[in-house]
């Protein structure tokens, strides 16, 4: 978020940073998205290409100035520049912010180079344009976040109590999920069929200036196609987003690390990315340095070093080459930045996850065997670590898990819901589970849930849905189809 002092400079005609979209100080501005190496200073950041003018140098070197050693410090004379381009990358000369704001008011879809990557913006009150954005982005039913100028504007589209107000104005600048205000001016396509909407305030001077000129709420969603990582490079944005947007708002400060917007509810983190990661947790003594590569969906990395575990931002689903490349780049960057020298590698027990293949390759390089962790156990153990618990009984409801290593021959038998008892250093136990359903659909049964409503041919529905029995061993059973899913009875 932009601090109050920098925000005031944006509208001060007498200030040399008047309407400068890259204003910052030690209290605000980019950090992790511009760092190339540690320790953090200007020479090891994306700002090293910009030579400070005398005025900026004086502020930077003055211990009494709020810009003392603010590494991204800049001004219109020496800092990054902003320009507007068409979808082919051709520059459109003029005031970039004024022209972009006018285009947004007229119904254009504009890609904006933000703090951690590109965002797609359009008029959040224009039903036709919102529907067009859904179509172009290939996400016909998913909700879209909305950016508003201030808390007063937020109250015009959502129910904002005191806790929500604190969350909206927090330094993380996250998208906050709030009850949708009935009768607001937002297009129905912003939150189709939902009773809540994601709201955020401007997170950079550029966003403040743009919202001020537009004079209304803007859709502000990730600059990507569905299931792909967000764009962060100018050429990449023109190449990948050119057919999706009408205009592109660009600048020449490089984004070193892609960071999408975090998503929260008051007191609850839904997606931890920009402003909330990387984070660290203490681990017990004796835990060896290592890397945990996470699951295939909603992937997050964890690296253990010097008695602490460092978690990456949410990296999304690893269903395509771009997502895998982004995840690999994050892993390499974290290992280099934080000087992690792993002696162990952990992955999910699922044999077909991309992260399992990665773990096997990395473990082979290190000359060790990968540590394979049961999916539901990983969920519960992570919560235990976060809250420093030594033991817990947890209920996991996710797409699927899998049997323990003792039941490795039944690796294609999956659980959709489970209760587990976990103890630190002692692994996990699973009590009698829910009903079993034979299916050859595998992961498709999770991705297309309507298939769960129709038992496979040759299976007695009454036997599947109404009889509860203790699973043999650790929940794995044998049946003619190639997979067995376990999940709650209806």
QUITA-V407651 format. One record per run of one state. SS is the DSSP state (hx for helix, st for strand, lp for the rest). FROM is the first residue (numbers start at 1). LEN is the number of residues. If there is no record, write none. Layout:
# QUITA-V407651
SS,FROM,LEN ; SS,FROM,LEN
This chain:
# QUITA-V407651
lp,1,3 ; hx,4,7 ; lp,11,14 ; st,25,1 ; lp,26,2 ; st,28,1 ; lp,29,3 ; hx,32,3 ; st,35,1 ; lp,36,6 ; hx,42,3 ; st,45,1 ; hx,46,4 ; lp,50,4 ; hx,54,8 ; lp,62,20 ; st,82,5 ; lp,87,4 ; st,91,2 ; lp,93,3 ; hx,96,10 ; lp,106,4 ; st,110,4 ; lp,114,4 ; st,118,6 ; lp,124,3 ; hx,127,11 ; lp,138,8 ; st,146,3 ; lp,149,2 ; hx,151,4 ; lp,155,3 ; st,158,1 ; lp,159,3 ; hx,162,8 ; lp,170,5 ; st,175,6 ; lp,181,7 ; hx,188,4 ; lp,192,4 ; st,196,6 ; lp,202,3 ; hx,205,10 ; lp,215,3 ; st,218,5 ; lp,223,11 ; hx,234,8 ; lp,242,5 ; st,247,5 ; lp,252,9 ; st,261,1 ; lp,262,1 ; st,263,3 ; lp,266,2 ; st,268,4 ; lp,272,2 ; st,274,1 ; lp,275,4 ; st,279,4 ; lp,283,7 ; st,290,3 ; lp,293,6 ; st,299,1 ; lp,300,2 ; st,302,4 ; lp,306,2 ; st,308,4 ; lp,312,4 ; st,316,1 ; lp,317,4 ; hx,321,17 ; lp,338,6 ; st,344,5 ; lp,349,5 ; hx,354,13 ; lp,367,4 ; st,371,3 ; lp,374,1 ; hx,375,12 ; lp,387,4 ; st,391,7 ; lp,398,7 ; hx,405,6 ; lp,411,2 ; st,413,3 ; lp,416,1 ; st,417,7 ; lp,424,3 ; st,427,4 ; lp,431,5 ; st,436,4 ; lp,440,4 ; hx,444,4 ; lp,448,1 ; hx,449,5 ; lp,454,7 ; hx,461,5 ; lp,466,17 ; st,483,4 ; lp,487,4
